[in-house]
């Protein structure tokens, strides 16, 4: 790790939209027609709502030399006639290139991306030039040894230097005019030259951060300063830094600056890290094979520095045997003849006897292998320390996430202060390349006018109105709008320490207060103690054997009590058994302290799952929804959930929900499929079977359901809400996914294609909104559709939720297509209303991780105590969940059905069914049983 040259995440430098976008396997690129749709232009701005003065974390950028031109050069580095691909050496060579050959290059400063592209303001003297440079680095000189020997050891080593000659070739590649940005700001259609120019500006900022020794992660940079550390436990630190990106907006070019956090390994002894990460307190576990198997996976590719000799290495694995038993051949000189002979010696003996290093606890532990696959080099683990600024890319536990949020959240005013301080100390105006093109950056947040939309009114039971306040409402002293009678139900307990008889009585009492007629449970079933020791899938099978034995037929509903803080791996097998194999609606809980609010939240979910309605928008009954009430309209929510970071073997889960019972917009059905890992475009929207007569895709299922539940009306309008795609994928949404939806519609024999409105909801962005005249977060319903939005395309920001903790993040909506023709006011009010129709919530849905009123959803995870509900309340307002109910439902459906695959003991039937997308086999997700396929099981 070269701190002088900065540290970059491999392969993560900012990139242009891909030239060859990822296309689902069922789409033939050769047969693809020219784009049918183009991204919609803004048709106006909204006017409804109360005006509010805001600040945005955008800083005004002035461009005084609009005629400046960036010249792009391809960088090729070679040594000894071989091309060098190492990313770490590039910045050092380019820095030395400028120092050595500045005059030959007309003194021009560079913007270098660390890989193969270099940019200058104005042309270099020659289109192609080659330079020779020599780099010197220190190394440890040691006596000759054989394969497998330790490196950098003891008294026989000394620091020396070697020189290596490199050739750096610069070849002219392209010309990027800066004026393309000013044209884009005026809304002039252009190719990708504006994006190219913005990319160059971002690279300039990255290069300066690299020169300061920062860790670079995409467009964020992180300085190695202990003041920026947040210890989240498990040997992992949160490192606070900053995101920066240039953005074209209605108000001109701006720099979007935001606080950012990445996770890094805690630098220090490797053994200390392993004890923290694998939760082991005692080092006396040398023969624990399971521990070392996990340690090997965890340590692979980490970089360490030896404490006895200041050298860095990358871990490739562990030795097969402990340090005291791991032999390697070492060449030693014969004292009499002076000839070298090979002897076998253990790593432990080598370090203790030949190097004079005392090893206190490594003898019975494996060594770290820091060599190459065919030439191992072993180091005792206690002589190795993790170097700083190494990213930790694995998923955080719930406790780690809660700790990160608690210790790094900032109130709005604190975040404003942090950002303005960073801008004032950034010295952007002194960057040579920025100065060469006349760019200066303001130091104050941009002022912007916003509007606060009127809060939607809700209808609950007994014809009562419910008026949310600050984005929240409750069912205190209220009844549900359409409560369903629950007659035949049971309670099962997977060894949780609680009184399930009392839980059932309290639930029945609360249900009656909410208008639900809930009979006494048919039976209460406790798990057999012996079965509790079995695997999760076996425990579920044993429980169903008890259910079959005690009931004359299957129940309509099962309340499942899971144990507190452990054994939540039951959740996946249990949900699969109930929803896929048997077809029974189920609700999982893991109660700590039972109170009325907890039981009410559980009942909201239960009533939704069994077909009831908790509340409706006032404008839904009777329908008064503009452009929807008179024309059958299907609303789709689409999302794809991916596996944990670094796991390329876990299938992605694609989910689409479709509205039912038009003209309502509060009832939905979900359809879920697996697809290739990390594939963002949904490839199962239209799936014609080999016979050509049938379609097994998602959309057909939802279209047929809409027809059956909407008085045999076919949708004439379809509103698509898409989550999780970046701006570079917008055209794929329009011309791949939308095309598949149209084909699915036509496959049903329909000639007339519905009108479409396609909206992308983004939550992974860095724009924040602040009240200009108050310290609190922006109020729920805040909308911004001027100044900081795109100069041409149709987008706006909306914050529908109340930010109780930290700083609110608005959702960023992009209207890609609007054939229906919504006026801006109508569309924004529709989206705002859809944030209030989530049947499992009593808060407006927008940005957070999981709705705060969903306590039992967390029981699919690992922590379920009441104290952790409080932690979840913190997570709600910091991490990301989908905005608007349709996308939220799709996200929840994908997560819940994804649990079907997250346990080891799959049945032979499900494990045998595999499909192949390209060359990657993908396990087919078990389908929902028809008895529950139309239910809101995901609530």
GIJOQUI-V893406 format. One record per residue. PSI is psi as a letter, one per 30 degrees, with the letter a starting at -180 (999 if undefined). NEAR is the number of other ideal C-beta (glycine too) atoms within 10 Angstrom. Layout:
BEGIN
psi = {PSI	PSI}
near = {NEAR	NEAR}
END
This chain:
BEGIN
psi = {j	j	e	e	g	l	k	k	k	k	g	g	l	k	l	l	k	k	e	i	l	k	k	l	f	g	k	j	e	f	f	k	l	l	k	e	k	l	k	k	l	k	g	a	l	l	f	l	l	k	k	k	k	l	k	k	h	k	k	k	k	k	j	f	i	f	f	k	k	k	k	k	k	k	k	k	k	l	k	h	g	k	k	k	f	k	f	f	f	e	e	e	e	e	e	e	e	e	e	e	g	e	e	f	g	g	g	k	l	l	j	k	g	f	c	g	k	k	k	l	j	l	k	l	e	k	f	k	l	k	k	k	l	k	k	k	k	l	l	j	k	l	l	k	l	a	k	g	l	l	l	h	k	a	f	f	l	l	k	a	k	l	k	k	k	l	k	j	k	k	k	k	e	l	k	j	k	f	f	f	e	e	e	e	f	g	g	k	k	l	a	g	e	e	e	e	e	e	e	e	e	e	e	e	e	e	e	e	e	e	f	g	g	l	k	k	j	c	g	l	k	k	k	i	k	f	f	g	k	j	j	g	l	g	g	k	k	k	j	k	b	k	k	k	k	k	k	k	l	e	g	a	k	l	j	j	k	l	k	l	k	l	k	l	k	j	k	a	k	e	e	e	e	e	e	e	e	g	h	k	f	k	g	i	h	e	g	j	e	e	e	f	e	e	e	e	e	e	f	k	g	l	k	l	k	k	f	f	k	i	k	k	l	k	k	f	a	l	l	f	l	l	e	f	f	j	l	l	k	k	k	l	k	k	e	e	f	g	k	k	l	k	l	k	k	l	e	e	e	e	e	e	e	f	f	h	k	k	k	f	g	f	e	g	l	l	l	k	j	g	b	l	e	g	i	k	k	k	k	k	f	f	g	k	k	k	l	l	h	k	k	j	g	l	k	l	l	e	e	e	e	e	e	e	e	e	f	f	k	k	l	e	e	e	e	e	e	e	e	e	e	e	e	f	g	f	h	e	f	f	k	e	e	e	e	f	g	h	k	k	k	l	f	k	k	k	k	k	k	l	k	j	l	k	k	k	k	l	k	a	l	g	g	k	k	k	j	k	k	h	g	l	l	l	g	k	g	l	l	l	e	i	k	k	k	j	d	j	l	l	k	k	j	i	g	k	i	l	j	f	e	e	e	e	e	e	e	e	e	e	e	e	f	g	g	k	j	j	l	k	k	e	l	k	k	k	k	k	e	e	f	f	f	l	l	e	e	e	e	e	e	e	e	f	e	e	e	e	e	f	k	f	l	k	l	f	k	k	j	k	j	l	l	k	g	l	g	f	f	f	e	e	e	e	e	e	e	e	e	e	e	e	h	k	k	l	k	k	l	i	k	c	k	k	l	e	e	e	e	e	e	e	e	e	e	e	e	e	e	g	g	l	k	e	l	l	k	e	f	f	j	l	k	h	j	k	g	e	f	f	k	k	k	k	k	k	k	k	l	k	k	l	l	l	k	f	j	g	f	k	k	l	j	k	k	k	k	k	l	l	h	k	g	l	g	f	k	l	k	k	k	k	l	l	l	k	k	g	k	e	k	k	g	g	e	j	i	k	l	e	f	f	f	l	k	g	l	e	e	e	e	e	e	e	e	e	e	e	f	h	h	h	k	k	k	f	k	k	k	k	j	k	l	g	k	l	e	f	g	e	e	e	e	e	g	e	e	e	e	e	e	e	e	e	e	f	f	g	g	k	e	k	k	l	k	k	k	k	k	k	j	k	f	i	l	g	k	k	k	k	k	f	g	k	f	l	l	k	l	k	g	k	k	k	g	l	e	g	l	k	f	e	l	j	l	l	k	k	j	f	l	k	j	f	k	a	k	k	j	l	k	j	k	j	j	f	k	i	f	e	h	k	l	e	e	e	e	e	e	e	e	e	e	f	f	g	g	j	f	g	l	g	l	k	k	c	k	a	e	k	k	f	g	i	e	f	e	f	f	f	b	f	k	g	l	e	e	f	e	e	e	e	e	e	e	e	g	e	a	k	l	k	l	k	e	e	e	e	e	e	e	e	e	e	e	e	f	f	f	e	f	h	l	e	i	k	l	e	e	e	f	f	j	k	l	k	j	b	g	j	k	k	k	k	k	k	l	k	k	f	f	g	e	g	l	i	f	f	999}
near = {16	15	15	11	21	23	26	25	15	10	8	13	21	16	12	11	13	10	6	6	14	15	15	22	17	15	17	8	8	4	6	12	7	5	13	10	17	13	21	19	13	19	13	10	16	19	12	16	18	12	9	21	12	22	21	23	25	25	21	17	21	11	20	9	14	14	9	18	17	25	18	19	23	14	21	14	19	14	14	9	6	8	10	17	10	8	17	14	18	22	22	16	19	21	17	16	21	14	9	14	14	12	7	13	19	11	9	18	18	22	26	24	23	22	16	15	18	25	26	22	23	12	14	18	9	12	12	11	16	12	16	10	18	10	14	8	10	11	12	16	13	17	15	10	20	14	13	19	22	27	17	20	23	17	9	12	18	9	11	10	9	10	8	13	11	19	17	21	15	22	15	15	16	13	12	22	17	22	16	22	25	17	17	21	18	10	14	12	9	11	8	15	18	22	19	19	27	22	25	23	25	20	23	26	26	25	26	21	22	24	13	13	16	23	25	23	20	17	21	23	24	22	16	19	11	9	6	15	17	17	15	24	16	19	22	22	23	22	24	20	22	22	18	25	20	21	18	24	22	18	18	17	23	24	23	21	24	21	20	18	17	20	20	20	22	21	20	14	17	22	18	15	23	21	16	17	20	17	10	16	7	6	17	9	16	16	10	14	8	9	15	20	11	15	23	15	10	17	24	13	10	18	17	25	17	21	12	17	18	11	17	13	20	11	20	16	18	21	22	11	14	19	28	17	14	23	14	21	13	22	13	14	12	9	6	6	8	7	7	13	10	11	11	10	19	20	29	21	15	23	25	18	12	17	19	10	17	8	18	8	14	25	18	15	27	23	28	28	24	23	20	10	8	6	11	21	21	26	29	28	24	21	24	24	17	21	18	21	21	19	17	24	12	15	13	20	16	15	15	18	20	21	21	24	23	16	13	17	15	15	15	21	14	14	18	19	12	16	22	16	11	15	21	10	7	20	9	20	11	9	18	14	22	22	15	18	21	15	23	13	21	15	13	13	21	20	12	24	13	28	22	17	22	11	20	21	14	23	17	21	19	9	7	13	9	18	10	19	10	13	22	16	21	15	23	9	7	20	17	24	23	15	21	20	11	24	13	14	24	22	21	25	20	24	19	21	8	16	14	18	11	10	22	19	13	17	26	17	12	21	22	13	16	21	20	22	12	23	12	11	24	18	14	18	21	15	19	15	8	8	17	13	10	14	14	19	20	13	22	27	16	16	24	20	12	17	19	11	8	12	14	7	8	16	22	17	20	23	23	23	25	25	18	20	13	14	17	22	18	24	24	23	25	26	20	24	19	24	25	19	15	17	15	20	23	21	22	24	24	25	25	15	9	18	11	13	15	20	21	20	24	24	25	25	25	26	27	25	21	20	13	22	23	28	25	20	20	16	20	24	14	8	14	12	18	14	18	24	14	11	15	18	25	26	26	27	28	28	27	24	20	18	18	10	13	9	13	11	8	17	25	22	26	27	29	32	30	28	30	21	17	23	20	21	25	25	20	30	23	26	24	25	26	24	24	21	16	15	21	19	21	26	26	22	29	25	18	16	10	6	6	8	8	12	19	13	26	28	28	21	19	26	25	12	20	24	17	12	18	19	9	7	15	15	24	15	19	28	28	23	26	28	27	21	22	12	17	14	20	21	16	21	24	23	17	21	26	21	19	22	27	19	17	22	22	13	19	13	6	14	6	9	14	21	18	20	23	26	24	25	25	21	19	11	18	20	20	26	27	22	18	14	8	13	11	14	24	26	20	26	28	25	29	25	24	17	18	23	24	19	19	18	17	22	21	24	25	28	28	28	30	22	25	18	18	21	23	25	26	27	25	22	23	22	22	24	20	19	15	19	12	21	16	19	18	17	24	24	23	21	24	24	24	26	25	27	27	26	23	26	24	24	25	29	26	29	24	28	16	21	23	24	21	22	24	22	20	20	20	20	15	16	20	24	15	14	9	21	19	11	19	22	17	22	22	24	23	21	17	16	20	24	29	29	27	30	28	30	29	32	25	27	28	26	18	22	28	21	19	23	20	14	18	10	13	18	15	6	9	16	12	10	11	10	17	10	19	10	7	16	12	21	17	15	25	20	15	21	16	8	14	19	17	17	19	27	24	26	25}
END
